[in-house]
Amino acid sequence: MPMAADDIAALIRTAIPDAEVEITDLAGDGDHYAARVVSPSFAGMPLRRQHQAVYAALGTRMGGELHALQLKTASA
């Protein structure tokens, strides 16, 4: 069962409370999304670690309920 954009955003905000999160459904199928996550907590953190933090927030859903996620992160 695909995930809703609001569910993805909620998971990220729960793990990274100060994050500004934008989710876009890329294919209209509820399975391929783009996420833009901006957080002050990313300051000084390498891009790879920023992405790891977002993927950790999604847990086991990545590759299961959530098939593909195009990710852009930045510090605020």
N, CA, C and O atoms as a Tripos MOL2 file, in Angstrom:
@<TRIPOS>MOLECULE
protein
  304   303    76     0     0
PROTEIN
NO_CHARGES

@<TRIPOS>ATOM
      1 N           0.8490   -1.1840    0.0000 N.3       1 MET1
      2 CA          0.0000    0.0000    0.0000 C.3       1 MET1
      3 C           0.8930    1.2450    0.0000 C.2       1 MET1
      4 O           1.7640    1.3700    0.8610 O.2       1 MET1
      5 N           0.6950    2.1660   -0.9460 N.am      2 PRO2
      6 CA          1.5040    3.3830   -1.0200 C.3       2 PRO2
      7 C           1.2860    4.2990    0.1900 C.2       2 PRO2
      8 O           0.2710    4.2120    0.8820 O.2       2 PRO2
      9 N           2.2510    5.1660    0.4210 N.am      3 MET3
     10 CA          2.1550    6.1380    1.5090 C.3       3 MET3
     11 C           1.6050    7.4580    0.9880 C.2       3 MET3
     12 O           1.8310    7.8250   -0.1650 O.2       3 MET3
     13 N           0.8940    8.1530    1.8350 N.am      4 ALA4
     14 CA          0.4040    9.4940    1.4950 C.3       4 ALA4
     15 C           1.5010   10.5160    1.8030 C.2       4 ALA4
     16 O           2.3060   10.3310    2.7160 O.2       4 ALA4
     17 N           1.5140   11.5930    1.0220 N.am      5 ALA5
     18 CA          2.5070   12.6540    1.2170 C.3       5 ALA5
     19 C           2.4640   13.1960    2.6390 C.2       5 ALA5
     20 O           3.5110   13.4640    3.2290 O.2       5 ALA5
     21 N           1.2740   13.3610    3.1950 N.am      6 ASP6
     22 CA          1.1360   13.8860    4.5600 C.3       6 ASP6
     23 C           1.7700   12.9490    5.5850 C.2       6 ASP6
     24 O           2.3210   13.4050    6.5870 O.2       6 ASP6
     25 N           1.6920   11.6470    5.3370 N.am      7 ASP7
     26 CA          2.2940   10.6720    6.2480 C.3       7 ASP7
     27 C           3.8210   10.7530    6.2100 C.2       7 ASP7
     28 O           4.4820   10.6540    7.2440 O.2       7 ASP7
     29 N           4.3660   10.9310    5.0250 N.am      8 ILE8
     30 CA          5.8170   11.0690    4.8860 C.3       8 ILE8
     31 C           6.2850   12.3200    5.6200 C.2       8 ILE8
     32 O           7.2490   12.2720    6.3850 O.2       8 ILE8
     33 N           5.6040   13.4330    5.3880 N.am      9 ALA9
     34 CA          5.9670   14.6900    6.0450 C.3       9 ALA9
     35 C           5.8710   14.5590    7.5640 C.2       9 ALA9
     36 O           6.7390   15.0560    8.2810 O.2       9 ALA9
     37 N           4.8310   13.9000    8.0590 N.am     10 ALA10
     38 CA          4.6490   13.7390    9.5050 C.3      10 ALA10
     39 C           5.7800   12.9190   10.1130 C.2      10 ALA10
     40 O           6.2660   13.2510   11.1940 O.2      10 ALA10
     41 N           6.2040   11.8650    9.4430 N.am     11 LEU11
     42 CA          7.3160   11.0530    9.9530 C.3      11 LEU11
     43 C           8.6030   11.8750   10.0400 C.2      11 LEU11
     44 O           9.3410   11.7880   11.0210 O.2      11 LEU11
     45 N           8.8580   12.6640    9.0120 N.am     12 ILE12
     46 CA         10.0690   13.4860    9.0040 C.3      12 ILE12
     47 C           9.9950   14.5440   10.1030 C.2      12 ILE12
     48 O          10.9750   14.7610   10.8150 O.2      12 ILE12
     49 N           8.8400   15.2080   10.2500 N.am     13 ARG13
     50 CA          8.6980   16.2460   11.2830 C.3      13 ARG13
     51 C           8.7800   15.6770   12.6920 C.2      13 ARG13
     52 O           9.2290   16.3640   13.6090 O.2      13 ARG13
     53 N           8.3530   14.4370   12.8760 N.am     14 THR14
     54 CA          8.4530   13.8040   14.1880 C.3      14 THR14
     55 C           9.9220   13.5940   14.5610 C.2      14 THR14
     56 O          10.3200   13.8330   15.7020 O.2      14 THR14
     57 N          10.7210   13.1470   13.5970 N.am     15 ALA15
     58 CA         12.1340   12.8820   13.8470 C.3      15 ALA15
     59 C          12.9870   14.1470   13.8350 C.2      15 ALA15
     60 O          13.9980   14.2280   14.5320 O.2      15 ALA15
     61 N          12.5720   15.1350   13.0390 N.am     16 ILE16
     62 CA         13.3180   16.3920   12.8990 C.3      16 ILE16
     63 C          12.3180   17.5300   13.1170 C.2      16 ILE16
     64 O          11.8500   18.1410   12.1560 O.2      16 ILE16
     65 N          11.9890   17.8130   14.3870 N.am     17 PRO17
     66 CA         10.8800   18.7330   14.6970 C.3      17 PRO17
     67 C          11.0090   20.1460   14.1320 C.2      17 PRO17
     68 O           9.9980   20.8020   13.8840 O.2      17 PRO17
     69 N          12.2380   20.6240   13.9250 N.am     18 ASP18
     70 CA         12.3970   21.9940   13.4320 C.3      18 ASP18
     71 C          12.4380   22.0610   11.9070 C.2      18 ASP18
     72 O          12.7270   23.1160   11.3420 O.2      18 ASP18
     73 N          12.1520   20.9470   11.2400 N.am     19 ALA19
     74 CA         12.2700   20.8770    9.7820 C.3      19 ALA19
     75 C          11.0910   21.5180    9.0670 C.2      19 ALA19
     76 O           9.9430   21.4360    9.5030 O.2      19 ALA19
     77 N          11.4180   22.1540    7.9610 N.am     20 GLU20
     78 CA         10.4260   22.6210    6.9940 C.3      20 GLU20
     79 C          10.3950   21.5400    5.9200 C.2      20 GLU20
     80 O          11.4190   21.2680    5.2930 O.2      20 GLU20
     81 N           9.2490   20.9280    5.7010 N.am     21 VAL21
     82 CA          9.1600   19.7640    4.8210 C.3      21 VAL21
     83 C           8.1500   20.0210    3.7100 C.2      21 VAL21
     84 O           7.0150   20.4240    3.9660 O.2      21 VAL21
     85 N           8.5770   19.7830    2.4760 N.am     22 GLU22
     86 CA          7.6890   19.8530    1.3150 C.3      22 GLU22
     87 C           7.7680   18.5120    0.5970 C.2      22 GLU22
     88 O           8.8590   18.0430    0.2720 O.2      22 GLU22
     89 N           6.6310   17.9020    0.3520 N.am     23 ILE23
     90 CA          6.5740   16.6110   -0.3440 C.3      23 ILE23
     91 C           5.7940   16.7940   -1.6470 C.2      23 ILE23
     92 O           4.7190   17.3950   -1.6560 O.2      23 ILE23
     93 N           6.3380   16.2760   -2.7400 N.am     24 THR24
     94 CA          5.6930   16.3420   -4.0450 C.3      24 THR24
     95 C           5.5590   14.9280   -4.5950 C.2      24 THR24
     96 O           6.5310   14.1740   -4.6170 O.2      24 THR24
     97 N           4.3590   14.5680   -5.0390 N.am     25 ASP25
     98 CA          4.1310   13.2730   -5.6820 C.3      25 ASP25
     99 C           4.5690   13.4130   -7.1360 C.2      25 ASP25
    100 O           3.9250   14.1180   -7.9130 O.2      25 ASP25
    101 N           5.6530   12.7500   -7.5040 N.am     26 LEU26
    102 CA          6.2490   12.9300   -8.8270 C.3      26 LEU26
    103 C           5.4810   12.2530   -9.9550 C.2      26 LEU26
    104 O           5.4380   12.7670  -11.0730 O.2      26 LEU26
    105 N           4.8790   11.1120   -9.6710 N.am     27 ALA27
    106 CA          4.2410   10.3310  -10.7310 C.3      27 ALA27
    107 C           2.7250   10.2530  -10.5830 C.2      27 ALA27
    108 O           2.0450    9.6950  -11.4440 O.2      27 ALA27
    109 N           2.1940   10.8080   -9.5030 N.am     28 GLY28
    110 CA          0.7540   10.7440   -9.2760 C.3      28 GLY28
    111 C           0.2750    9.3710   -8.8320 C.2      28 GLY28
    112 O          -0.9220    9.0850   -8.8350 O.2      28 GLY28
    113 N           1.2380    8.5160   -8.4470 N.am     29 ASP29
    114 CA          0.8750    7.1530   -8.0800 C.3      29 ASP29
    115 C           1.0120    6.8610   -6.5870 C.2      29 ASP29
    116 O           0.7730    5.7340   -6.1520 O.2      29 ASP29
    117 N           1.3960    7.8740   -5.7960 N.am     30 GLY30
    118 CA          1.5620    7.6650   -4.3660 C.3      30 GLY30
    119 C           2.7480    6.7720   -4.0340 C.2      30 GLY30
    120 O           2.8300    6.2290   -2.9320 O.2      30 GLY30
    121 N           3.6610    6.6190   -4.9780 N.am     31 ASP31
    122 CA          4.7810    5.7040   -4.8010 C.3      31 ASP31
    123 C           6.1370    6.3450   -5.0790 C.2      31 ASP31
    124 O           7.1680    5.8360   -4.6390 O.2      31 ASP31
    125 N           6.1400    7.4590   -5.8070 N.am     32 HIS32
    126 CA          7.3750    8.1500   -6.1810 C.3      32 HIS32
    127 C           7.2530    9.6180   -5.7680 C.2      32 HIS32
    128 O           6.4580   10.3750   -6.3260 O.2      32 HIS32
    129 N           8.0520    9.9950   -4.7900 N.am     33 TYR33
    130 CA          7.9580   11.3390   -4.2230 C.3      33 TYR33
    131 C           9.2830   12.0840   -4.3050 C.2      33 TYR33
    132 O          10.3500   11.4880   -4.4490 O.2      33 TYR33
    133 N           9.1810   13.3990   -4.2100 N.am     34 ALA34
    134 CA         10.3320   14.2680   -3.9920 C.3      34 ALA34
    135 C          10.1050   14.9340   -2.6410 C.2      34 ALA34
    136 O           8.9890   15.3400   -2.3170 O.2      34 ALA34
    137 N          11.1660   15.0410   -1.8620 N.am     35 ALA35
    138 CA         11.0700   15.7070   -0.5630 C.3      35 ALA35
    139 C          12.1270   16.7950   -0.4860 C.2      35 ALA35
    140 O          13.2800   16.5910   -0.8630 O.2      35 ALA35
    141 N          11.7210   17.9340    0.0020 N.am     36 ARG36
    142 CA         12.6450   19.0350    0.3010 C.3      36 ARG36
    143 C          12.5600   19.2440    1.8010 C.2      36 ARG36
    144 O          11.4950   19.5590    2.3330 O.2      36 ARG36
    145 N          13.6830   19.0690    2.4820 N.am     37 VAL37
    146 CA         13.7240   19.1650    3.9400 C.3      37 VAL37
    147 C          14.7920   20.1770    4.3220 C.2      37 VAL37
    148 O          15.9710   20.0020    4.0140 O.2      37 VAL37
    149 N          14.3640   21.2400    5.0000 N.am     38 VAL38
    150 CA         15.2750   22.2910    5.4490 C.3      38 VAL38
    151 C          15.1920   22.3460    6.9650 C.2      38 VAL38
    152 O          14.1060   22.4500    7.5350 O.2      38 VAL38
    153 N          16.3550   22.2740    7.6160 N.am     39 SER39
    154 CA         16.3660   22.2430    9.0740 C.3      39 SER39
    155 C          17.6070   22.9320    9.6350 C.2      39 SER39
    156 O          18.7100   22.7200    9.1320 O.2      39 SER39
    157 N          17.4390   23.7570   10.6740 N.am     40 PRO40
    158 CA         18.6010   24.3290   11.3460 C.3      40 PRO40
    159 C          19.5190   23.2520   11.9170 C.2      40 PRO40
    160 O          20.7230   23.4730   12.0460 O.2      40 PRO40
    161 N          18.9710   22.1040   12.2560 N.am     41 SER41
    162 CA         19.7850   21.0260   12.8210 C.3      41 SER41
    163 C          20.7610   20.4380   11.7990 C.2      41 SER41
    164 O          21.6670   19.6960   12.1790 O.2      41 SER41
    165 N          20.5960   20.7510   10.5230 N.am     42 PHE42
    166 CA         21.5090   20.2810    9.4880 C.3      42 PHE42
    167 C          22.7640   21.1510    9.3770 C.2      42 PHE42
    168 O          23.6930   20.7910    8.6540 O.2      42 PHE42
    169 N          22.8080   22.2810   10.0730 N.am     43 ALA43
    170 CA         23.9510   23.1950    9.9760 C.3      43 ALA43
    171 C          25.2480   22.4640   10.3110 C.2      43 ALA43
    172 O          25.3590   21.8130   11.3490 O.2      43 ALA43
    173 N          26.2190   22.5810    9.4220 N.am     44 GLY44
    174 CA         27.5220   21.9570    9.6180 C.3      44 GLY44
    175 C          27.5410   20.4630    9.3620 C.2      44 GLY44
    176 O          28.5820   19.8230    9.5060 O.2      44 GLY44
    177 N          26.4090   19.9030    8.9870 N.am     45 MET45
    178 CA         26.2960   18.4660    8.7500 C.3      45 MET45
    179 C          26.5130   18.1980    7.2600 C.2      45 MET45
    180 O          25.9000   18.8630    6.4250 O.2      45 MET45
    181 N          27.3700   17.2380    6.9090 N.am     46 PRO46
    182 CA         27.5350   16.9070    5.4890 C.3      46 PRO46
    183 C          26.2110   16.4520    4.8700 C.2      46 PRO46
    184 O          25.3360   15.9230    5.5560 O.2      46 PRO46
    185 N          26.0870   16.6680    3.5720 N.am     47 LEU47
    186 CA         24.8620   16.3220    2.8530 C.3      47 LEU47
    187 C          24.4810   14.8610    3.0660 C.2      47 LEU47
    188 O          23.3070   14.5430    3.2580 O.2      47 LEU47
    189 N          25.4600   13.9860    3.0310 N.am     48 ARG48
    190 CA         25.2060   12.5550    3.2260 C.3      48 ARG48
    191 C          24.5410   12.2920    4.5720 C.2      48 ARG48
    192 O          23.6140   11.4860    4.6560 O.2      48 ARG48
    193 N          25.0040   12.9620    5.6270 N.am     49 ARG49
    194 CA         24.4250   12.7900    6.9690 C.3      49 ARG49
    195 C          23.0180   13.3850    7.0340 C.2      49 ARG49
    196 O          22.1510   12.8400    7.7170 O.2      49 ARG49
    197 N          22.7840   14.4870    6.3370 N.am     50 GLN50
    198 CA         21.4400   15.0680    6.2800 C.3      50 GLN50
    199 C          20.4750   14.0590    5.6790 C.2      50 GLN50
    200 O          19.3830   13.8400    6.2030 O.2      50 GLN50
    201 N          20.8890   13.4470    4.5740 N.am     51 HIS51
    202 CA         20.0380   12.4580    3.9110 C.3      51 HIS51
    203 C          19.8210   11.2440    4.8060 C.2      51 HIS51
    204 O          18.7150   10.7060    4.8650 O.2      51 HIS51
    205 N          20.8630   10.8110    5.5000 N.am     52 GLN52
    206 CA         20.7330    9.6780    6.4130 C.3      52 GLN52
    207 C          19.7230    9.9760    7.5120 C.2      52 GLN52
    208 O          18.9720    9.0870    7.9160 O.2      52 GLN52
    209 N          19.6920   11.2100    8.0000 N.am     53 ALA53
    210 CA         18.7450   11.5950    9.0500 C.3      53 ALA53
    211 C          17.3070   11.4870    8.5400 C.2      53 ALA53
    212 O          16.4220   11.0250    9.2610 O.2      53 ALA53
    213 N          17.0790   11.9100    7.3070 N.am     54 VAL54
    214 CA         15.7350   11.8270    6.7310 C.3      54 VAL54
    215 C          15.3450   10.3670    6.5050 C.2      54 VAL54
    216 O          14.2320    9.9610    6.8410 O.2      54 VAL54
    217 N          16.2550    9.5840    5.9390 N.am     55 TYR55
    218 CA         15.9580    8.1640    5.7060 C.3      55 TYR55
    219 C          15.7160    7.4310    7.0290 C.2      55 TYR55
    220 O          14.8670    6.5410    7.0960 O.2      55 TYR55
    221 N          16.4490    7.7960    8.0700 N.am     56 ALA56
    222 CA         16.2290    7.1800    9.3900 C.3      56 ALA56
    223 C          14.8260    7.4990    9.8950 C.2      56 ALA56
    224 O          14.1870    6.6600   10.5300 O.2      56 ALA56
    225 N          14.3450    8.7100    9.6130 N.am     57 ALA57
    226 CA         12.9950    9.0990   10.0290 C.3      57 ALA57
    227 C          11.9370    8.2290    9.3550 C.2      57 ALA57
    228 O          10.8800    7.9720    9.9320 O.2      57 ALA57
    229 N          12.2190    7.7790    8.1430 N.am     58 LEU58
    230 CA         11.2660    6.9650    7.3920 C.3      58 LEU58
    231 C          11.3740    5.4870    7.7410 C.2      58 LEU58
    232 O          10.4600    4.7090    7.4670 O.2      58 LEU58
    233 N          12.4770    5.1100    8.3390 N.am     59 GLY59
    234 CA         12.6610    3.7420    8.8140 C.3      59 GLY59
    235 C          12.4840    2.6990    7.7240 C.2      59 GLY59
    236 O          12.9590    2.8720    6.6020 O.2      59 GLY59
    237 N          11.8090    1.6330    8.0560 N.am     60 THR60
    238 CA         11.6460    0.5000    7.1450 C.3      60 THR60
    239 C          10.6490    0.7680    6.0250 C.2      60 THR60
    240 O          10.4710   -0.0690    5.1400 O.2      60 THR60
    241 N          10.0020    1.9190    6.0540 N.am     61 ARG61
    242 CA          9.0320    2.2380    4.9980 C.3      61 ARG61
    243 C           9.7350    2.4670    3.6530 C.2      61 ARG61
    244 O           9.1640    2.2180    2.5910 O.2      61 ARG61
    245 N          10.9900    2.9480    3.7200 N.am     62 MET62
    246 CA         11.7640    3.1880    2.5070 C.3      62 MET62
    247 C          12.0370    1.8500    1.8290 C.2      62 MET62
    248 O          12.5730    0.9320    2.4510 O.2      62 MET62
    249 N          11.6730    1.7410    0.5640 N.am     63 GLY63
    250 CA         11.8520    0.4950   -0.1660 C.3      63 GLY63
    251 C          10.6710   -0.4550    0.0010 C.2      63 GLY63
    252 O          10.5930   -1.4810   -0.6740 O.2      63 GLY63
    253 N           9.7590   -0.1150    0.8960 N.am     64 GLY64
    254 CA          8.5550   -0.9180    1.1030 C.3      64 GLY64
    255 C           7.3460   -0.1140    0.6740 C.2      64 GLY64
    256 O           7.0090   -0.0510   -0.5090 O.2      64 GLY64
    257 N           6.6930    0.5060    1.6610 N.am     65 GLU65
    258 CA          5.5270    1.3620    1.3630 C.3      65 GLU65
    259 C           5.9190    2.5410    0.4860 C.2      65 GLU65
    260 O           5.1290    3.0140   -0.3320 O.2      65 GLU65
    261 N           7.1340    3.0040    0.6640 N.am     66 LEU66
    262 CA          7.6500    4.1480   -0.0830 C.3      66 LEU66
    263 C           8.7140    3.6380   -1.0390 C.2      66 LEU66
    264 O           9.8170    3.2850   -0.6220 O.2      66 LEU66
    265 N           8.3850    3.6000   -2.3100 N.am     67 HIS67
    266 CA          9.2590    2.9820   -3.2970 C.3      67 HIS67
    267 C          10.4490    3.8730   -3.6580 C.2      67 HIS67
    268 O          11.5840    3.3980   -3.6950 O.2      67 HIS67
    269 N          10.2020    5.1550   -3.9240 N.am     68 ALA68
    270 CA         11.2770    6.0390   -4.3810 C.3      68 ALA68
    271 C          11.1050    7.4290   -3.7740 C.2      68 ALA68
    272 O           9.9960    7.9550   -3.6900 O.2      68 ALA68
    273 N          12.2270    8.0090   -3.3520 N.am     69 LEU69
    274 CA         12.2100    9.3480   -2.7750 C.3      69 LEU69
    275 C          13.3900   10.1430   -3.3030 C.2      69 LEU69
    276 O          14.5460    9.8180   -3.0330 O.2      69 LEU69
    277 N          13.0850   11.1830   -4.0560 N.am     70 GLN70
    278 CA         14.1030   12.1180   -4.5180 C.3      70 GLN70
    279 C          14.2650   13.1250   -3.3910 C.2      70 GLN70
    280 O          13.2930   13.7740   -3.0030 O.2      70 GLN70
    281 N          15.4760   13.2700   -2.8570 N.am     71 LEU71
    282 CA         15.6680   14.0320   -1.6400 C.3      71 LEU71
    283 C          16.5870   15.2240   -1.8420 C.2      71 LEU71
    284 O          17.6710   15.1050   -2.4140 O.2      71 LEU71
    285 N          16.1290   16.3890   -1.3560 N.am     72 LYS72
    286 CA         16.9530   17.5910   -1.3060 C.3      72 LYS72
    287 C          16.9030   18.0920    0.1280 C.2      72 LYS72
    288 O          15.8250   18.2650    0.6970 O.2      72 LYS72
    289 N          18.0660   18.3220    0.7050 N.am     73 THR73
    290 CA         18.1240   18.8240    2.0760 C.3      73 THR73
    291 C          19.0110   20.0560    2.1340 C.2      73 THR73
    292 O          19.8610   20.2670    1.2700 O.2      73 THR73
    293 N          18.8010   20.8690    3.1680 N.am     74 ALA74
    294 CA         19.6150   22.0580    3.3830 C.3      74 ALA74
    295 C          19.4530   22.5110    4.8200 C.2      74 ALA74
    296 O          18.4650   22.1850    5.4780 O.2      74 ALA74
    297 N          20.4290   23.2640    5.3010 N.am     75 SER75
    298 CA         20.2800   23.8550    6.6250 C.3      75 SER75
    299 C          19.5860   25.1990    6.4890 C.2      75 SER75
    300 O          19.7260   25.8820    5.4740 O.2      75 SER75
    301 N          18.8500   25.5660    7.5000 N.am     76 ALA76
    302 CA         18.0790   26.8200    7.4680 C.3      76 ALA76
    303 C          18.9670   27.9960    7.8100 C.2      76 ALA76
    304 O          18.5000   29.1350    7.8360 O.2      76 ALA76
@<TRIPOS>BOND
     1     1     2 1
     2     2     3 1
     3     3     4 2
     4     3     5 am
     5     5     6 1
     6     6     7 1
     7     7     8 2
     8     7     9 am
     9     9    10 1
    10    10    11 1
    11    11    12 2
    12    11    13 am
    13    13    14 1
    14    14    15 1
    15    15    16 2
    16    15    17 am
    17    17    18 1
    18    18    19 1
    19    19    20 2
    20    19    21 am
    21    21    22 1
    22    22    23 1
    23    23    24 2
    24    23    25 am
    25    25    26 1
    26    26    27 1
    27    27    28 2
    28    27    29 am
    29    29    30 1
    30    30    31 1
    31    31    32 2
    32    31    33 am
    33    33    34 1
    34    34    35 1
    35    35    36 2
    36    35    37 am
    37    37    38 1
    38    38    39 1
    39    39    40 2
    40    39    41 am
    41    41    42 1
    42    42    43 1
    43    43    44 2
    44    43    45 am
    45    45    46 1
    46    46    47 1
    47    47    48 2
    48    47    49 am
    49    49    50 1
    50    50    51 1
    51    51    52 2
    52    51    53 am
    53    53    54 1
    54    54    55 1
    55    55    56 2
    56    55    57 am
    57    57    58 1
    58    58    59 1
    59    59    60 2
    60    59    61 am
    61    61    62 1
    62    62    63 1
    63    63    64 2
    64    63    65 am
    65    65    66 1
    66    66    67 1
    67    67    68 2
    68    67    69 am
    69    69    70 1
    70    70    71 1
    71    71    72 2
    72    71    73 am
    73    73    74 1
    74    74    75 1
    75    75    76 2
    76    75    77 am
    77    77    78 1
    78    78    79 1
    79    79    80 2
    80    79    81 am
    81    81    82 1
    82    82    83 1
    83    83    84 2
    84    83    85 am
    85    85    86 1
    86    86    87 1
    87    87    88 2
    88    87    89 am
    89    89    90 1
    90    90    91 1
    91    91    92 2
    92    91    93 am
    93    93    94 1
    94    94    95 1
    95    95    96 2
    96    95    97 am
    97    97    98 1
    98    98    99 1
    99    99   100 2
   100    99   101 am
   101   101   102 1
   102   102   103 1
   103   103   104 2
   104   103   105 am
   105   105   106 1
   106   106   107 1
   107   107   108 2
   108   107   109 am
   109   109   110 1
   110   110   111 1
   111   111   112 2
   112   111   113 am
   113   113   114 1
   114   114   115 1
   115   115   116 2
   116   115   117 am
   117   117   118 1
   118   118   119 1
   119   119   120 2
   120   119   121 am
   121   121   122 1
   122   122   123 1
   123   123   124 2
   124   123   125 am
   125   125   126 1
   126   126   127 1
   127   127   128 2
   128   127   129 am
   129   129   130 1
   130   130   131 1
   131   131   132 2
   132   131   133 am
   133   133   134 1
   134   134   135 1
   135   135   136 2
   136   135   137 am
   137   137   138 1
   138   138   139 1
   139   139   140 2
   140   139   141 am
   141   141   142 1
   142   142   143 1
   143   143   144 2
   144   143   145 am
   145   145   146 1
   146   146   147 1
   147   147   148 2
   148   147   149 am
   149   149   150 1
   150   150   151 1
   151   151   152 2
   152   151   153 am
   153   153   154 1
   154   154   155 1
   155   155   156 2
   156   155   157 am
   157   157   158 1
   158   158   159 1
   159   159   160 2
   160   159   161 am
   161   161   162 1
   162   162   163 1
   163   163   164 2
   164   163   165 am
   165   165   166 1
   166   166   167 1
   167   167   168 2
   168   167   169 am
   169   169   170 1
   170   170   171 1
   171   171   172 2
   172   171   173 am
   173   173   174 1
   174   174   175 1
   175   175   176 2
   176   175   177 am
   177   177   178 1
   178   178   179 1
   179   179   180 2
   180   179   181 am
   181   181   182 1
   182   182   183 1
   183   183   184 2
   184   183   185 am
   185   185   186 1
   186   186   187 1
   187   187   188 2
   188   187   189 am
   189   189   190 1
   190   190   191 1
   191   191   192 2
   192   191   193 am
   193   193   194 1
   194   194   195 1
   195   195   196 2
   196   195   197 am
   197   197   198 1
   198   198   199 1
   199   199   200 2
   200   199   201 am
   201   201   202 1
   202   202   203 1
   203   203   204 2
   204   203   205 am
   205   205   206 1
   206   206   207 1
   207   207   208 2
   208   207   209 am
   209   209   210 1
   210   210   211 1
   211   211   212 2
   212   211   213 am
   213   213   214 1
   214   214   215 1
   215   215   216 2
   216   215   217 am
   217   217   218 1
   218   218   219 1
   219   219   220 2
   220   219   221 am
   221   221   222 1
   222   222   223 1
   223   223   224 2
   224   223   225 am
   225   225   226 1
   226   226   227 1
   227   227   228 2
   228   227   229 am
   229   229   230 1
   230   230   231 1
   231   231   232 2
   232   231   233 am
   233   233   234 1
   234   234   235 1
   235   235   236 2
   236   235   237 am
   237   237   238 1
   238   238   239 1
   239   239   240 2
   240   239   241 am
   241   241   242 1
   242   242   243 1
   243   243   244 2
   244   243   245 am
   245   245   246 1
   246   246   247 1
   247   247   248 2
   248   247   249 am
   249   249   250 1
   250   250   251 1
   251   251   252 2
   252   251   253 am
   253   253   254 1
   254   254   255 1
   255   255   256 2
   256   255   257 am
   257   257   258 1
   258   258   259 1
   259   259   260 2
   260   259   261 am
   261   261   262 1
   262   262   263 1
   263   263   264 2
   264   263   265 am
   265   265   266 1
   266   266   267 1
   267   267   268 2
   268   267   269 am
   269   269   270 1
   270   270   271 1
   271   271   272 2
   272   271   273 am
   273   273   274 1
   274   274   275 1
   275   275   276 2
   276   275   277 am
   277   277   278 1
   278   278   279 1
   279   279   280 2
   280   279   281 am
   281   281   282 1
   282   282   283 1
   283   283   284 2
   284   283   285 am
   285   285   286 1
   286   286   287 1
   287   287   288 2
   288   287   289 am
   289   289   290 1
   290   290   291 1
   291   291   292 2
   292   291   293 am
   293   293   294 1
   294   294   295 1
   295   295   296 2
   296   295   297 am
   297   297   298 1
   298   298   299 1
   299   299   300 2
   300   299   301 am
   301   301   302 1
   302   302   303 1
   303   303   304 2
@<TRIPOS>SUBSTRUCTURE
     1 MET1         2 RESIDUE 1 A MET
     2 PRO2         6 RESIDUE 1 A PRO
     3 MET3        10 RESIDUE 1 A MET
     4 ALA4        14 RESIDUE 1 A ALA
     5 ALA5        18 RESIDUE 1 A ALA
     6 ASP6        22 RESIDUE 1 A ASP
     7 ASP7        26 RESIDUE 1 A ASP
     8 ILE8        30 RESIDUE 1 A ILE
     9 ALA9        34 RESIDUE 1 A ALA
    10 ALA10       38 RESIDUE 1 A ALA
    11 LEU11       42 RESIDUE 1 A LEU
    12 ILE12       46 RESIDUE 1 A ILE
    13 ARG13       50 RESIDUE 1 A ARG
    14 THR14       54 RESIDUE 1 A THR
    15 ALA15       58 RESIDUE 1 A ALA
    16 ILE16       62 RESIDUE 1 A ILE
    17 PRO17       66 RESIDUE 1 A PRO
    18 ASP18       70 RESIDUE 1 A ASP
    19 ALA19       74 RESIDUE 1 A ALA
    20 GLU20       78 RESIDUE 1 A GLU
    21 VAL21       82 RESIDUE 1 A VAL
    22 GLU22       86 RESIDUE 1 A GLU
    23 ILE23       90 RESIDUE 1 A ILE
    24 THR24       94 RESIDUE 1 A THR
    25 ASP25       98 RESIDUE 1 A ASP
    26 LEU26      102 RESIDUE 1 A LEU
    27 ALA27      106 RESIDUE 1 A ALA
    28 GLY28      110 RESIDUE 1 A GLY
    29 ASP29      114 RESIDUE 1 A ASP
    30 GLY30      118 RESIDUE 1 A GLY
    31 ASP31      122 RESIDUE 1 A ASP
    32 HIS32      126 RESIDUE 1 A HIS
    33 TYR33      130 RESIDUE 1 A TYR
    34 ALA34      134 RESIDUE 1 A ALA
    35 ALA35      138 RESIDUE 1 A ALA
    36 ARG36      142 RESIDUE 1 A ARG
    37 VAL37      146 RESIDUE 1 A VAL
    38 VAL38      150 RESIDUE 1 A VAL
    39 SER39      154 RESIDUE 1 A SER
    40 PRO40      158 RESIDUE 1 A PRO
    41 SER41      162 RESIDUE 1 A SER
    42 PHE42      166 RESIDUE 1 A PHE
    43 ALA43      170 RESIDUE 1 A ALA
    44 GLY44      174 RESIDUE 1 A GLY
    45 MET45      178 RESIDUE 1 A MET
    46 PRO46      182 RESIDUE 1 A PRO
    47 LEU47      186 RESIDUE 1 A LEU
    48 ARG48      190 RESIDUE 1 A ARG
    49 ARG49      194 RESIDUE 1 A ARG
    50 GLN50      198 RESIDUE 1 A GLN
    51 HIS51      202 RESIDUE 1 A HIS
    52 GLN52      206 RESIDUE 1 A GLN
    53 ALA53      210 RESIDUE 1 A ALA
    54 VAL54      214 RESIDUE 1 A VAL
    55 TYR55      218 RESIDUE 1 A TYR
    56 ALA56      222 RESIDUE 1 A ALA
    57 ALA57      226 RESIDUE 1 A ALA
    58 LEU58      230 RESIDUE 1 A LEU
    59 GLY59      234 RESIDUE 1 A GLY
    60 THR60      238 RESIDUE 1 A THR
    61 ARG61      242 RESIDUE 1 A ARG
    62 MET62      246 RESIDUE 1 A MET
    63 GLY63      250 RESIDUE 1 A GLY
    64 GLY64      254 RESIDUE 1 A GLY
    65 GLU65      258 RESIDUE 1 A GLU
    66 LEU66      262 RESIDUE 1 A LEU
    67 HIS67      266 RESIDUE 1 A HIS
    68 ALA68      270 RESIDUE 1 A ALA
    69 LEU69      274 RESIDUE 1 A LEU
    70 GLN70      278 RESIDUE 1 A GLN
    71 LEU71      282 RESIDUE 1 A LEU
    72 LYS72      286 RESIDUE 1 A LYS
    73 THR73      290 RESIDUE 1 A THR
    74 ALA74      294 RESIDUE 1 A ALA
    75 SER75      298 RESIDUE 1 A SER
    76 ALA76      302 RESIDUE 1 A ALA
